[in-house]
Amino acid sequence: MADILPFKKPRASDKHRGKTLCKSGFHKWEAVKGNPFDVKQGKMVTRYRCSRCGATRTQAR
């Protein structure tokens, strides 16, 4: 006999978890490994990626 799995429709809060904060500008930035060197500016560049939505940004130091 086969096992019967209960299928539940995902709640709206579970489906959109973490996306509302990023839309409001509250990203969860994490530094990406590896520091490339920017030749034009002559500085180290740090890349950040949001752990919720995947957006990226760079910051020269």
PDBQT receptor file of N, H, CA, C and O in Angstrom, charges set to zero:
ATOM      1  N   MET A   1       0.838  -1.172   0.000  1.00  0.00    +0.000 N 
ATOM      2  CA  MET A   1       0.000   0.000   0.000  1.00  0.00    +0.000 C 
ATOM      3  C   MET A   1       0.891   1.245   0.000  1.00  0.00    +0.000 C 
ATOM      4  O   MET A   1       1.939   1.251   0.645  1.00  0.00    +0.000 OA
ATOM      5  N   ALA A   2       0.499   2.260  -0.690  1.00  0.00    +0.000 N 
ATOM      6  H   ALA A   2      -0.353   2.255  -1.214  1.00  0.00    +0.000 HD
ATOM      7  CA  ALA A   2       1.289   3.482  -0.808  1.00  0.00    +0.000 C 
ATOM      8  C   ALA A   2       1.008   4.419   0.361  1.00  0.00    +0.000 C 
ATOM      9  O   ALA A   2      -0.092   4.428   0.914  1.00  0.00    +0.000 OA
ATOM     10  N   ASP A   3       2.008   5.199   0.727  1.00  0.00    +0.000 N 
ATOM     11  H   ASP A   3       2.902   5.192   0.278  1.00  0.00    +0.000 HD
ATOM     12  CA  ASP A   3       1.821   6.204   1.770  1.00  0.00    +0.000 C 
ATOM     13  C   ASP A   3       1.109   7.409   1.179  1.00  0.00    +0.000 C 
ATOM     14  O   ASP A   3       1.430   7.851   0.076  1.00  0.00    +0.000 OA
ATOM     15  N   ILE A   4       0.158   7.928   1.906  1.00  0.00    +0.000 N 
ATOM     16  H   ILE A   4      -0.103   7.569   2.802  1.00  0.00    +0.000 HD
ATOM     17  CA  ILE A   4      -0.588   9.101   1.454  1.00  0.00    +0.000 C 
ATOM     18  C   ILE A   4       0.028  10.332   2.102  1.00  0.00    +0.000 C 
ATOM     19  O   ILE A   4       0.119  10.425   3.326  1.00  0.00    +0.000 OA
ATOM     20  N   LEU A   5       0.452  11.285   1.259  1.00  0.00    +0.000 N 
ATOM     21  H   LEU A   5       0.377  11.209   0.265  1.00  0.00    +0.000 HD
ATOM     22  CA  LEU A   5       1.072  12.513   1.737  1.00  0.00    +0.000 C 
ATOM     23  C   LEU A   5       0.044  13.634   1.770  1.00  0.00    +0.000 C 
ATOM     24  O   LEU A   5      -0.677  13.837   0.792  1.00  0.00    +0.000 OA
ATOM     25  N   PRO A   6      -0.036  14.355   2.859  1.00  0.00    +0.000 N 
ATOM     26  CA  PRO A   6      -0.978  15.488   2.887  1.00  0.00    +0.000 C 
ATOM     27  C   PRO A   6      -0.381  16.682   2.147  1.00  0.00    +0.000 C 
ATOM     28  O   PRO A   6       0.722  17.126   2.466  1.00  0.00    +0.000 OA
ATOM     29  N   PHE A   7      -1.101  17.196   1.172  1.00  0.00    +0.000 N 
ATOM     30  H   PHE A   7      -1.997  16.836   0.913  1.00  0.00    +0.000 HD
ATOM     31  CA  PHE A   7      -0.648  18.359   0.427  1.00  0.00    +0.000 C 
ATOM     32  C   PHE A   7      -1.379  19.578   0.953  1.00  0.00    +0.000 C 
ATOM     33  O   PHE A   7      -2.609  19.615   0.995  1.00  0.00    +0.000 OA
ATOM     34  N   LYS A   8      -0.611  20.569   1.349  1.00  0.00    +0.000 N 
ATOM     35  H   LYS A   8       0.388  20.540   1.315  1.00  0.00    +0.000 HD
ATOM     36  CA  LYS A   8      -1.200  21.799   1.849  1.00  0.00    +0.000 C 
ATOM     37  C   LYS A   8      -0.765  22.952   0.968  1.00  0.00    +0.000 C 
ATOM     38  O   LYS A   8       0.375  22.995   0.507  1.00  0.00    +0.000 OA
ATOM     39  N   LYS A   9      -1.665  23.875   0.739  1.00  0.00    +0.000 N 
ATOM     40  H   LYS A   9      -2.591  23.840   1.114  1.00  0.00    +0.000 HD
ATOM     41  CA  LYS A   9      -1.342  25.074  -0.008  1.00  0.00    +0.000 C 
ATOM     42  C   LYS A   9      -0.466  25.958   0.869  1.00  0.00    +0.000 C 
ATOM     43  O   LYS A   9      -0.821  26.204   2.021  1.00  0.00    +0.000 OA
ATOM     44  N   PRO A  10       0.690  26.454   0.353  1.00  0.00    +0.000 N 
ATOM     45  CA  PRO A  10       1.555  27.295   1.190  1.00  0.00    +0.000 C 
ATOM     46  C   PRO A  10       0.868  28.611   1.535  1.00  0.00    +0.000 C 
ATOM     47  O   PRO A  10       0.178  29.211   0.711  1.00  0.00    +0.000 OA
ATOM     48  N   ARG A  11       1.077  29.039   2.773  1.00  0.00    +0.000 N 
ATOM     49  H   ARG A  11       1.637  28.551   3.442  1.00  0.00    +0.000 HD
ATOM     50  CA  ARG A  11       0.499  30.304   3.211  1.00  0.00    +0.000 C 
ATOM     51  C   ARG A  11       1.203  31.457   2.502  1.00  0.00    +0.000 C 
ATOM     52  O   ARG A  11       2.339  31.317   2.050  1.00  0.00    +0.000 OA
ATOM     53  N   ALA A  12       0.531  32.578   2.411  1.00  0.00    +0.000 N 
ATOM     54  H   ALA A  12      -0.392  32.692   2.778  1.00  0.00    +0.000 HD
ATOM     55  CA  ALA A  12       1.107  33.751   1.757  1.00  0.00    +0.000 C 
ATOM     56  C   ALA A  12       2.347  34.233   2.493  1.00  0.00    +0.000 C 
ATOM     57  O   ALA A  12       3.301  34.692   1.865  1.00  0.00    +0.000 OA
ATOM     58  N   SER A  13       2.345  34.135   3.816  1.00  0.00    +0.000 N 
ATOM     59  H   SER A  13       1.570  33.762   4.326  1.00  0.00    +0.000 HD
ATOM     60  CA  SER A  13       3.508  34.578   4.589  1.00  0.00    +0.000 C 
ATOM     61  C   SER A  13       4.714  33.678   4.340  1.00  0.00    +0.000 C 
ATOM     62  O   SER A  13       5.848  34.158   4.343  1.00  0.00    +0.000 OA
ATOM     63  N   ASP A  14       4.491  32.390   4.126  1.00  0.00    +0.000 N 
ATOM     64  H   ASP A  14       3.570  32.000   4.124  1.00  0.00    +0.000 HD
ATOM     65  CA  ASP A  14       5.599  31.489   3.821  1.00  0.00    +0.000 C 
ATOM     66  C   ASP A  14       6.095  31.664   2.390  1.00  0.00    +0.000 C 
ATOM     67  O   ASP A  14       7.290  31.544   2.119  1.00  0.00    +0.000 OA
ATOM     68  N   LYS A  15       5.179  31.947   1.489  1.00  0.00    +0.000 N 
ATOM     69  H   LYS A  15       4.209  32.045   1.709  1.00  0.00    +0.000 HD
ATOM     70  CA  LYS A  15       5.540  32.107   0.083  1.00  0.00    +0.000 C 
ATOM     71  C   LYS A  15       6.381  33.356  -0.155  1.00  0.00    +0.000 C 
ATOM     72  O   LYS A  15       7.304  33.332  -0.969  1.00  0.00    +0.000 OA
ATOM     73  N   HIS A  16       6.078  34.436   0.540  1.00  0.00    +0.000 N 
ATOM     74  H   HIS A  16       5.328  34.456   1.201  1.00  0.00    +0.000 HD
ATOM     75  CA  HIS A  16       6.766  35.709   0.333  1.00  0.00    +0.000 C 
ATOM     76  C   HIS A  16       7.700  36.065   1.485  1.00  0.00    +0.000 C 
ATOM     77  O   HIS A  16       7.962  37.244   1.721  1.00  0.00    +0.000 OA
ATOM     78  N   ARG A  17       8.198  35.083   2.191  1.00  0.00    +0.000 N 
ATOM     79  H   ARG A  17       7.985  34.125   1.999  1.00  0.00    +0.000 HD
ATOM     80  CA  ARG A  17       9.056  35.321   3.343  1.00  0.00    +0.000 C 
ATOM     81  C   ARG A  17      10.347  36.030   2.945  1.00  0.00    +0.000 C 
ATOM     82  O   ARG A  17      11.075  35.544   2.080  1.00  0.00    +0.000 OA
ATOM     83  N   GLY A  18      10.641  37.175   3.566  1.00  0.00    +0.000 N 
ATOM     84  H   GLY A  18      10.050  37.570   4.269  1.00  0.00    +0.000 HD
ATOM     85  CA  GLY A  18      11.869  37.907   3.345  1.00  0.00    +0.000 C 
ATOM     86  C   GLY A  18      11.848  38.863   2.167  1.00  0.00    +0.000 C 
ATOM     87  O   GLY A  18      12.752  39.692   2.057  1.00  0.00    +0.000 OA
ATOM     88  N   LYS A  19      10.878  38.794   1.294  1.00  0.00    +0.000 N 
ATOM     89  H   LYS A  19      10.144  38.121   1.383  1.00  0.00    +0.000 HD
ATOM     90  CA  LYS A  19      10.866  39.640   0.110  1.00  0.00    +0.000 C 
ATOM     91  C   LYS A  19      10.343  41.040   0.424  1.00  0.00    +0.000 C 
ATOM     92  O   LYS A  19      10.738  42.004  -0.231  1.00  0.00    +0.000 OA
ATOM     93  N   THR A  20       9.467  41.164   1.410  1.00  0.00    +0.000 N 
ATOM     94  H   THR A  20       9.146  40.381   1.943  1.00  0.00    +0.000 HD
ATOM     95  CA  THR A  20       8.902  42.475   1.705  1.00  0.00    +0.000 C 
ATOM     96  C   THR A  20       9.950  43.398   2.317  1.00  0.00    +0.000 C 
ATOM     97  O   THR A  20       9.918  44.608   2.092  1.00  0.00    +0.000 OA
ATOM     98  N   LEU A  21      10.876  42.836   3.086  1.00  0.00    +0.000 N 
ATOM     99  H   LEU A  21      10.903  41.853   3.269  1.00  0.00    +0.000 HD
ATOM    100  CA  LEU A  21      11.929  43.666   3.668  1.00  0.00    +0.000 C 
ATOM    101  C   LEU A  21      12.843  44.221   2.578  1.00  0.00    +0.000 C 
ATOM    102  O   LEU A  21      13.226  45.390   2.628  1.00  0.00    +0.000 OA
ATOM    103  N   CYS A  22      13.188  43.407   1.610  1.00  0.00    +0.000 N 
ATOM    104  H   CYS A  22      12.877  42.457   1.569  1.00  0.00    +0.000 HD
ATOM    105  CA  CYS A  22      14.077  43.857   0.538  1.00  0.00    +0.000 C 
ATOM    106  C   CYS A  22      13.405  44.908  -0.339  1.00  0.00    +0.000 C 
ATOM    107  O   CYS A  22      14.068  45.832  -0.810  1.00  0.00    +0.000 OA
ATOM    108  N   LYS A  23      12.118  44.781  -0.562  1.00  0.00    +0.000 N 
ATOM    109  H   LYS A  23      11.579  44.030  -0.180  1.00  0.00    +0.000 HD
ATOM    110  CA  LYS A  23      11.402  45.782  -1.356  1.00  0.00    +0.000 C 
ATOM    111  C   LYS A  23      11.373  47.122  -0.648  1.00  0.00    +0.000 C 
ATOM    112  O   LYS A  23      11.304  48.169  -1.291  1.00  0.00    +0.000 OA
ATOM    113  N   SER A  24      11.426  47.090   0.674  1.00  0.00    +0.000 N 
ATOM    114  H   SER A  24      11.482  46.239   1.197  1.00  0.00    +0.000 HD
ATOM    115  CA  SER A  24      11.418  48.326   1.458  1.00  0.00    +0.000 C 
ATOM    116  C   SER A  24      12.820  48.897   1.645  1.00  0.00    +0.000 C 
ATOM    117  O   SER A  24      12.975  49.955   2.254  1.00  0.00    +0.000 OA
ATOM    118  N   GLY A  25      13.847  48.212   1.129  1.00  0.00    +0.000 N 
ATOM    119  H   GLY A  25      13.722  47.352   0.634  1.00  0.00    +0.000 HD
ATOM    120  CA  GLY A  25      15.218  48.708   1.220  1.00  0.00    +0.000 C 
ATOM    121  C   GLY A  25      16.008  48.140   2.383  1.00  0.00    +0.000 C 
ATOM    122  O   GLY A  25      17.113  48.608   2.654  1.00  0.00    +0.000 OA
ATOM    123  N   PHE A  26      15.474  47.144   3.078  1.00  0.00    +0.000 N 
ATOM    124  H   PHE A  26      14.576  46.763   2.857  1.00  0.00    +0.000 HD
ATOM    125  CA  PHE A  26      16.163  46.541   4.216  1.00  0.00    +0.000 C 
ATOM    126  C   PHE A  26      16.742  45.193   3.812  1.00  0.00    +0.000 C 
ATOM    127  O   PHE A  26      16.235  44.140   4.199  1.00  0.00    +0.000 OA
ATOM    128  N   HIS A  27      17.826  45.245   3.017  1.00  0.00    +0.000 N 
ATOM    129  H   HIS A  27      18.239  46.100   2.702  1.00  0.00    +0.000 HD
ATOM    130  CA  HIS A  27      18.482  44.023   2.568  1.00  0.00    +0.000 C 
ATOM    131  C   HIS A  27      19.319  43.437   3.696  1.00  0.00    +0.000 C 
ATOM    132  O   HIS A  27      19.650  44.122   4.664  1.00  0.00    +0.000 OA
ATOM    133  N   LYS A  28      19.652  42.169   3.556  1.00  0.00    +0.000 N 
ATOM    134  H   LYS A  28      19.383  41.613   2.770  1.00  0.00    +0.000 HD
ATOM    135  CA  LYS A  28      20.516  41.477   4.514  1.00  0.00    +0.000 C 
ATOM    136  C   LYS A  28      21.832  41.197   3.785  1.00  0.00    +0.000 C 
ATOM    137  O   LYS A  28      22.026  40.121   3.219  1.00  0.00    +0.000 OA
ATOM    138  N   TRP A  29      22.736  42.188   3.809  1.00  0.00    +0.000 N 
ATOM    139  H   TRP A  29      22.579  43.062   4.269  1.00  0.00    +0.000 HD
ATOM    140  CA  TRP A  29      23.964  42.109   3.025  1.00  0.00    +0.000 C 
ATOM    141  C   TRP A  29      24.967  41.181   3.689  1.00  0.00    +0.000 C 
ATOM    142  O   TRP A  29      25.163  41.219   4.904  1.00  0.00    +0.000 OA
ATOM    143  N   GLU A  30      25.608  40.334   2.862  1.00  0.00    +0.000 N 
ATOM    144  H   GLU A  30      25.450  40.303   1.875  1.00  0.00    +0.000 HD
ATOM    145  CA  GLU A  30      26.698  39.471   3.296  1.00  0.00    +0.000 C 
ATOM    146  C   GLU A  30      27.831  39.595   2.293  1.00  0.00    +0.000 C 
ATOM    147  O   GLU A  30      27.598  39.629   1.084  1.00  0.00    +0.000 OA
ATOM    148  N   ALA A  31      29.051  39.662   2.791  1.00  0.00    +0.000 N 
ATOM    149  H   ALA A  31      29.241  39.635   3.773  1.00  0.00    +0.000 HD
ATOM    150  CA  ALA A  31      30.212  39.817   1.914  1.00  0.00    +0.000 C 
ATOM    151  C   ALA A  31      30.457  38.528   1.144  1.00  0.00    +0.000 C 
ATOM    152  O   ALA A  31      30.353  37.429   1.689  1.00  0.00    +0.000 OA
ATOM    153  N   VAL A  32      30.786  38.686  -0.148  1.00  0.00    +0.000 N 
ATOM    154  H   VAL A  32      30.870  39.578  -0.591  1.00  0.00    +0.000 HD
ATOM    155  CA  VAL A  32      31.099  37.550  -1.008  1.00  0.00    +0.000 C 
ATOM    156  C   VAL A  32      32.590  37.289  -0.900  1.00  0.00    +0.000 C 
ATOM    157  O   VAL A  32      33.382  38.230  -0.837  1.00  0.00    +0.000 OA
ATOM    158  N   LYS A  33      32.979  36.034  -0.879  1.00  0.00    +0.000 N 
ATOM    159  H   LYS A  33      32.336  35.269  -0.930  1.00  0.00    +0.000 HD
ATOM    160  CA  LYS A  33      34.394  35.673  -0.749  1.00  0.00    +0.000 C 
ATOM    161  C   LYS A  33      35.193  36.171  -1.938  1.00  0.00    +0.000 C 
ATOM    162  O   LYS A  33      34.681  36.229  -3.056  1.00  0.00    +0.000 OA
ATOM    163  N   GLY A  34      36.440  36.528  -1.701  1.00  0.00    +0.000 N 
ATOM    164  H   GLY A  34      36.856  36.480  -0.793  1.00  0.00    +0.000 HD
ATOM    165  CA  GLY A  34      37.327  37.002  -2.761  1.00  0.00    +0.000 C 
ATOM    166  C   GLY A  34      37.229  38.506  -2.917  1.00  0.00    +0.000 C 
ATOM    167  O   GLY A  34      36.134  39.041  -3.090  1.00  0.00    +0.000 OA
ATOM    168  N   ASN A  35      38.359  39.197  -2.857  1.00  0.00    +0.000 N 
ATOM    169  H   ASN A  35      39.249  38.763  -2.716  1.00  0.00    +0.000 HD
ATOM    170  CA  ASN A  35      38.374  40.651  -2.993  1.00  0.00    +0.000 C 
ATOM    171  C   ASN A  35      39.075  41.041  -4.284  1.00  0.00    +0.000 C 
ATOM    172  O   ASN A  35      40.304  41.016  -4.344  1.00  0.00    +0.000 OA
ATOM    173  N   PRO A  36      38.324  41.399  -5.317  1.00  0.00    +0.000 N 
ATOM    174  CA  PRO A  36      38.961  41.843  -6.556  1.00  0.00    +0.000 C 
ATOM    175  C   PRO A  36      39.549  43.245  -6.396  1.00  0.00    +0.000 C 
ATOM    176  O   PRO A  36      39.133  44.018  -5.533  1.00  0.00    +0.000 OA
ATOM    177  N   PHE A  37      40.509  43.548  -7.236  1.00  0.00    +0.000 N 
ATOM    178  H   PHE A  37      40.847  42.921  -7.937  1.00  0.00    +0.000 HD
ATOM    179  CA  PHE A  37      41.180  44.848  -7.189  1.00  0.00    +0.000 C 
ATOM    180  C   PHE A  37      40.708  45.671  -8.380  1.00  0.00    +0.000 C 
ATOM    181  O   PHE A  37      40.792  45.215  -9.520  1.00  0.00    +0.000 OA
ATOM    182  N   ASP A  38      40.212  46.881  -8.127  1.00  0.00    +0.000 N 
ATOM    183  H   ASP A  38      40.144  47.251  -7.201  1.00  0.00    +0.000 HD
ATOM    184  CA  ASP A  38      39.754  47.768  -9.189  1.00  0.00    +0.000 C 
ATOM    185  C   ASP A  38      40.929  48.587  -9.686  1.00  0.00    +0.000 C 
ATOM    186  O   ASP A  38      41.495  49.382  -8.936  1.00  0.00    +0.000 OA
ATOM    187  N   VAL A  39      41.301  48.399 -10.949  1.00  0.00    +0.000 N 
ATOM    188  H   VAL A  39      40.841  47.753 -11.558  1.00  0.00    +0.000 HD
ATOM    189  CA  VAL A  39      42.475  49.049 -11.518  1.00  0.00    +0.000 C 
ATOM    190  C   VAL A  39      42.235  50.545 -11.711  1.00  0.00    +0.000 C 
ATOM    191  O   VAL A  39      43.142  51.348 -11.490  1.00  0.00    +0.000 OA
ATOM    192  N   LYS A  40      41.024  50.928 -12.122  1.00  0.00    +0.000 N 
ATOM    193  H   LYS A  40      40.288  50.276 -12.301  1.00  0.00    +0.000 HD
ATOM    194  CA  LYS A  40      40.740  52.333 -12.397  1.00  0.00    +0.000 C 
ATOM    195  C   LYS A  40      40.785  53.179 -11.129  1.00  0.00    +0.000 C 
ATOM    196  O   LYS A  40      41.328  54.283 -11.143  1.00  0.00    +0.000 OA
ATOM    197  N   GLN A  41      40.219  52.673 -10.034  1.00  0.00    +0.000 N 
ATOM    198  H   GLN A  41      39.777  51.776 -10.022  1.00  0.00    +0.000 HD
ATOM    199  CA  GLN A  41      40.207  53.435  -8.781  1.00  0.00    +0.000 C 
ATOM    200  C   GLN A  41      41.450  53.183  -7.948  1.00  0.00    +0.000 C 
ATOM    201  O   GLN A  41      41.808  54.005  -7.104  1.00  0.00    +0.000 OA
ATOM    202  N   GLY A  42      42.114  52.053  -8.175  1.00  0.00    +0.000 N 
ATOM    203  H   GLY A  42      41.823  51.386  -8.860  1.00  0.00    +0.000 HD
ATOM    204  CA  GLY A  42      43.298  51.715  -7.391  1.00  0.00    +0.000 C 
ATOM    205  C   GLY A  42      42.944  51.294  -5.978  1.00  0.00    +0.000 C 
ATOM    206  O   GLY A  42      43.720  51.523  -5.050  1.00  0.00    +0.000 OA
ATOM    207  N   LYS A  43      41.785  50.682  -5.803  1.00  0.00    +0.000 N 
ATOM    208  H   LYS A  43      41.154  50.496  -6.556  1.00  0.00    +0.000 HD
ATOM    209  CA  LYS A  43      41.323  50.298  -4.465  1.00  0.00    +0.000 C 
ATOM    210  C   LYS A  43      40.807  48.865  -4.498  1.00  0.00    +0.000 C 
ATOM    211  O   LYS A  43      40.501  48.315  -5.556  1.00  0.00    +0.000 OA
ATOM    212  N   MET A  44      40.718  48.279  -3.306  1.00  0.00    +0.000 N 
ATOM    213  H   MET A  44      40.966  48.726  -2.447  1.00  0.00    +0.000 HD
ATOM    214  CA  MET A  44      40.097  46.973  -3.168  1.00  0.00    +0.000 C 
ATOM    215  C   MET A  44      38.585  47.153  -3.235  1.00  0.00    +0.000 C 
ATOM    216  O   MET A  44      38.044  48.126  -2.710  1.00  0.00    +0.000 OA
ATOM    217  N   VAL A  45      37.916  46.219  -3.879  1.00  0.00    +0.000 N 
ATOM    218  H   VAL A  45      38.356  45.428  -4.305  1.00  0.00    +0.000 HD
ATOM    219  CA  VAL A  45      36.466  46.294  -4.042  1.00  0.00    +0.000 C 
ATOM    220  C   VAL A  45      35.845  45.121  -3.299  1.00  0.00    +0.000 C 
ATOM    221  O   VAL A  45      36.247  43.973  -3.492  1.00  0.00    +0.000 OA
ATOM    222  N   THR A  46      34.863  45.410  -2.446  1.00  0.00    +0.000 N 
ATOM    223  H   THR A  46      34.536  46.342  -2.289  1.00  0.00    +0.000 HD
ATOM    224  CA  THR A  46      34.139  44.379  -1.725  1.00  0.00    +0.000 C 
ATOM    225  C   THR A  46      32.766  44.217  -2.354  1.00  0.00    +0.000 C 
ATOM    226  O   THR A  46      32.042  45.193  -2.553  1.00  0.00    +0.000 OA
ATOM    227  N   ARG A  47      32.418  42.987  -2.663  1.00  0.00    +0.000 N 
ATOM    228  H   ARG A  47      33.006  42.194  -2.502  1.00  0.00    +0.000 HD
ATOM    229  CA  ARG A  47      31.103  42.702  -3.244  1.00  0.00    +0.000 C 
ATOM    230  C   ARG A  47      30.200  42.158  -2.151  1.00  0.00    +0.000 C 
ATOM    231  O   ARG A  47      30.608  41.313  -1.355  1.00  0.00    +0.000 OA
ATOM    232  N   TYR A  48      28.972  42.649  -2.122  1.00  0.00    +0.000 N 
ATOM    233  H   TYR A  48      28.640  43.336  -2.769  1.00  0.00    +0.000 HD
ATOM    234  CA  TYR A  48      27.974  42.197  -1.161  1.00  0.00    +0.000 C 
ATOM    235  C   TYR A  48      26.800  41.598  -1.920  1.00  0.00    +0.000 C 
ATOM    236  O   TYR A  48      26.449  42.065  -3.003  1.00  0.00    +0.000 OA
ATOM    237  N   ARG A  49      26.192  40.558  -1.347  1.00  0.00    +0.000 N 
ATOM    238  H   ARG A  49      26.477  40.179  -0.468  1.00  0.00    +0.000 HD
ATOM    239  CA  ARG A  49      25.019  39.904  -1.918  1.00  0.00    +0.000 C 
ATOM    240  C   ARG A  49      23.974  39.758  -0.822  1.00  0.00    +0.000 C 
ATOM    241  O   ARG A  49      24.285  39.349   0.296  1.00  0.00    +0.000 OA
ATOM    242  N   CYS A  50      22.736  40.095  -1.150  1.00  0.00    +0.000 N 
ATOM    243  H   CYS A  50      22.483  40.427  -2.059  1.00  0.00    +0.000 HD
ATOM    244  CA  CYS A  50      21.635  39.958  -0.201  1.00  0.00    +0.000 C 
ATOM    245  C   CYS A  50      21.288  38.481  -0.078  1.00  0.00    +0.000 C 
ATOM    246  O   CYS A  50      21.084  37.799  -1.082  1.00  0.00    +0.000 OA
ATOM    247  N   SER A  51      21.221  37.986   1.159  1.00  0.00    +0.000 N 
ATOM    248  H   SER A  51      21.387  38.539   1.975  1.00  0.00    +0.000 HD
ATOM    249  CA  SER A  51      20.937  36.566   1.360  1.00  0.00    +0.000 C 
ATOM    250  C   SER A  51      19.470  36.242   1.121  1.00  0.00    +0.000 C 
ATOM    251  O   SER A  51      19.125  35.075   0.933  1.00  0.00    +0.000 OA
ATOM    252  N   ARG A  52      18.599  37.245   1.123  1.00  0.00    +0.000 N 
ATOM    253  H   ARG A  52      18.879  38.193   1.276  1.00  0.00    +0.000 HD
ATOM    254  CA  ARG A  52      17.173  36.993   0.903  1.00  0.00    +0.000 C 
ATOM    255  C   ARG A  52      16.803  37.006  -0.579  1.00  0.00    +0.000 C 
ATOM    256  O   ARG A  52      16.204  36.055  -1.081  1.00  0.00    +0.000 OA
ATOM    257  N   CYS A  53      17.164  38.094  -1.282  1.00  0.00    +0.000 N 
ATOM    258  H   CYS A  53      17.651  38.866  -0.874  1.00  0.00    +0.000 HD
ATOM    259  CA  CYS A  53      16.693  38.245  -2.666  1.00  0.00    +0.000 C 
ATOM    260  C   CYS A  53      17.786  38.058  -3.707  1.00  0.00    +0.000 C 
ATOM    261  O   CYS A  53      17.468  37.881  -4.882  1.00  0.00    +0.000 OA
ATOM    262  N   GLY A  54      19.062  38.090  -3.328  1.00  0.00    +0.000 N 
ATOM    263  H   GLY A  54      19.320  38.234  -2.373  1.00  0.00    +0.000 HD
ATOM    264  CA  GLY A  54      20.140  37.867  -4.287  1.00  0.00    +0.000 C 
ATOM    265  C   GLY A  54      20.667  39.113  -4.961  1.00  0.00    +0.000 C 
ATOM    266  O   GLY A  54      21.487  39.011  -5.874  1.00  0.00    +0.000 OA
ATOM    267  N   ALA A  55      20.218  40.300  -4.538  1.00  0.00    +0.000 N 
ATOM    268  H   ALA A  55      19.552  40.382  -3.796  1.00  0.00    +0.000 HD
ATOM    269  CA  ALA A  55      20.713  41.547  -5.129  1.00  0.00    +0.000 C 
ATOM    270  C   ALA A  55      22.192  41.730  -4.764  1.00  0.00    +0.000 C 
ATOM    271  O   ALA A  55      22.634  41.266  -3.713  1.00  0.00    +0.000 OA
ATOM    272  N   THR A  56      22.948  42.403  -5.628  1.00  0.00    +0.000 N 
ATOM    273  H   THR A  56      22.588  42.780  -6.481  1.00  0.00    +0.000 HD
ATOM    274  CA  THR A  56      24.366  42.619  -5.385  1.00  0.00    +0.000 C 
ATOM    275  C   THR A  56      24.693  44.093  -5.351  1.00  0.00    +0.000 C 
ATOM    276  O   THR A  56      24.005  44.904  -5.970  1.00  0.00    +0.000 OA
ATOM    277  N   ARG A  57      25.748  44.443  -4.624  1.00  0.00    +0.000 N 
ATOM    278  H   ARG A  57      26.306  43.784  -4.121  1.00  0.00    +0.000 HD
ATOM    279  CA  ARG A  57      26.278  45.798  -4.608  1.00  0.00    +0.000 C 
ATOM    280  C   ARG A  57      27.777  45.715  -4.385  1.00  0.00    +0.000 C 
ATOM    281  O   ARG A  57      28.278  44.714  -3.872  1.00  0.00    +0.000 OA
ATOM    282  N   THR A  58      28.497  46.764  -4.767  1.00  0.00    +0.000 N 
ATOM    283  H   THR A  58      28.091  47.577  -5.184  1.00  0.00    +0.000 HD
ATOM    284  CA  THR A  58      29.938  46.821  -4.577  1.00  0.00    +0.000 C 
ATOM    285  C   THR A  58      30.303  48.051  -3.769  1.00  0.00    +0.000 C 
ATOM    286  O   THR A  58      29.613  49.069  -3.809  1.00  0.00    +0.000 OA
ATOM    287  N   GLN A  59      31.394  47.938  -3.037  1.00  0.00    +0.000 N 
ATOM    288  H   GLN A  59      31.954  47.110  -3.004  1.00  0.00    +0.000 HD
ATOM    289  CA  GLN A  59      31.865  49.055  -2.231  1.00  0.00    +0.000 C 
ATOM    290  C   GLN A  59      33.384  49.086  -2.319  1.00  0.00    +0.000 C 
ATOM    291  O   GLN A  59      34.056  48.097  -2.026  1.00  0.00    +0.000 OA
ATOM    292  N   ALA A  60      33.917  50.243  -2.728  1.00  0.00    +0.000 N 
ATOM    293  H   ALA A  60      33.370  51.046  -2.966  1.00  0.00    +0.000 HD
ATOM    294  CA  ALA A  60      35.369  50.414  -2.830  1.00  0.00    +0.000 C 
ATOM    295  C   ALA A  60      35.881  51.013  -1.535  1.00  0.00    +0.000 C 
ATOM    296  O   ALA A  60      35.271  51.921  -0.970  1.00  0.00    +0.000 OA
ATOM    297  N   ARG A  61      37.014  50.491  -1.069  1.00  0.00    +0.000 N 
ATOM    298  H   ARG A  61      37.510  49.754  -1.528  1.00  0.00    +0.000 HD
ATOM    299  CA  ARG A  61      37.619  51.005   0.169  1.00  0.00    +0.000 C 
ATOM    300  C   ARG A  61      39.023  51.442  -0.079  1.00  0.00    +0.000 C 
ATOM    301  O   ARG A  61      39.698  51.904   0.842  1.00  0.00    +0.000 OA
TER     302      ARG A  61
